[in-house]
Amino acid sequence: MYDIVALLRPAQWIKNAFVLVPLVFAQRFFLAQDLAHAGAAVISFCCASSAAYVFNDILDRDRDRRHPLKCDRPIAAGRVSIRRASLVGVIALLLAASLAAGVNAEFAAVLAAFCVLQIFYSTILKNIVIVDSVSIAFGFSLRAAAGVVAVGAAMSPWLLVCSFVLALFLALGKRRHESTLLGDEAGQHRDVLGRYSLRLLDQFIAISAVSTTVIYAMYCLSPQVAAKLGTEYLYLTIPFVVFGVFRYLFLVYGREEGGSPTDILLRDLPLQLGIVGWISTVFVLLY
C-alpha cells in the first residue's frame, strides 16, 4: 500500500491548489455551494494528475532506473508491476471523471483537456525543447481555468497569465536542477535535457522571474481590478510575491535545489511563511 500511495504522488497534489484561486478572487470562498464545487474540482484534479503520473512512470520506467533520484520510484524499482500500476491509474482516472461530471459540463471539458495535455506531454511534448516547459505551465493555466468554470466565475486573463508565467518559472528551475544533477549524462537520460545549456536556462529563468513579478504587480495596480474586487490595496501583496520569487531563486542557485518545487515548498519554512503571508493579506483585503 505504501508503494501504491507513492505511485500516486500525493505530495504533488498541492499543485491543484491553483484550482481554488478563482474561488478566492471571485470572493465566493464562504459560499457553501461554490466551496463544495471547488472542493470537488480540486479532488478531481488530484485524481487526474495521479493517473497522469502513473501513465508517465510506466512509459519512463527504463529511463528512471538510470536516474539517481527517480530510480526509487515504485515502477522503476520493480516494487509495483505494470499491470497493477495500470489498474491504479485507470481507477484514479475514473474517479476524476465521476467527480467532474458532478461539478458541471464546462469543468468536465477543461479536465478532459488537461488529461489530453498530460498524454501528449508524456509521449511527445516532453521531448521537445522549450515546448516541454511551456506544456507544464499551460497545465497550471488549465487548473486555474477549471477553478473558474467550477464556480461559474468570470474568466480573467490576468489569472491565466499569472498562473502561466509562475508555473513556467518553476518548471525552468526544475529543468536547471535536472541538468545540474545529471551533468554530462543529462542528454542520455532524456534527449531534451541535453539540448538545454545552463546559460540558456539561466536566461529563461531570469525572464520568467521578471515576468512573474511585473505581471502580478500590473494586476494589483490595475484600476479595473480594484473596481472589481472592491479594494485598491491589493498592491500590499506584491512584497510577498517578490519574496517568494527571490527565495526560490536563492534555493535554485544558492543551494542547488529546485528538482521538485513541491518538495521545496513542503520543507522550506521561509517560503511557507511568505505564502501564508500572501494568503492572509489577500483574505483580509477581499473579505
Sequence and secondary structure as in RCSB ss.txt:
>XXXX:A:sequence
MYDIVALLRPAQWIKNAFVLVPLVFAQRFFLAQDLAHAGAAVISFCCASSAAYVFNDILDRDRDRRHPLKCDRPI
AAGRVSIRRASLVGVIALLLAASLAAGVNAEFAAVLAAFCVLQIFYSTILKNIVIVDSVSIAFGFSLRAAAGVVA
VGAAMSPWLLVCSFVLALFLALGKRRHESTLLGDEAGQHRDVLGRYSLRLLDQFIAISAVSTTVIYAMYCLSPQV
AAKLGTEYLYLTIPFVVFGVFRYLFLVYGREEGGSPTDILLRDLPLQLGIVGWISTVFVLLY
>XXXX:A:secstr
 HHHHHHH GGGGGGGGGGGHHHHHTT TT HHHHHHHHHHHHHHHHHHHHHHHHHHHHTHHHHTTSTTGGGSTT
TTTSS HHHHHHHHHHHHHHHHHHHHHH HHHHHHHHHHHHHHHHHHHTGGGSTTHHHHHHHHHHHHHHHHHHHH
HT    HHHHHHHHHHHHHHHHHHHHHHHHHHGGGHHHH HHHHH  HHHHHHHHHHHHHHHHHHHHHHHH HHH
HHHHT S GGGGHHHHHHHHHHHHHHHHHS   S HHHHHHH HHHHHHHHHHHHHHHHHH 
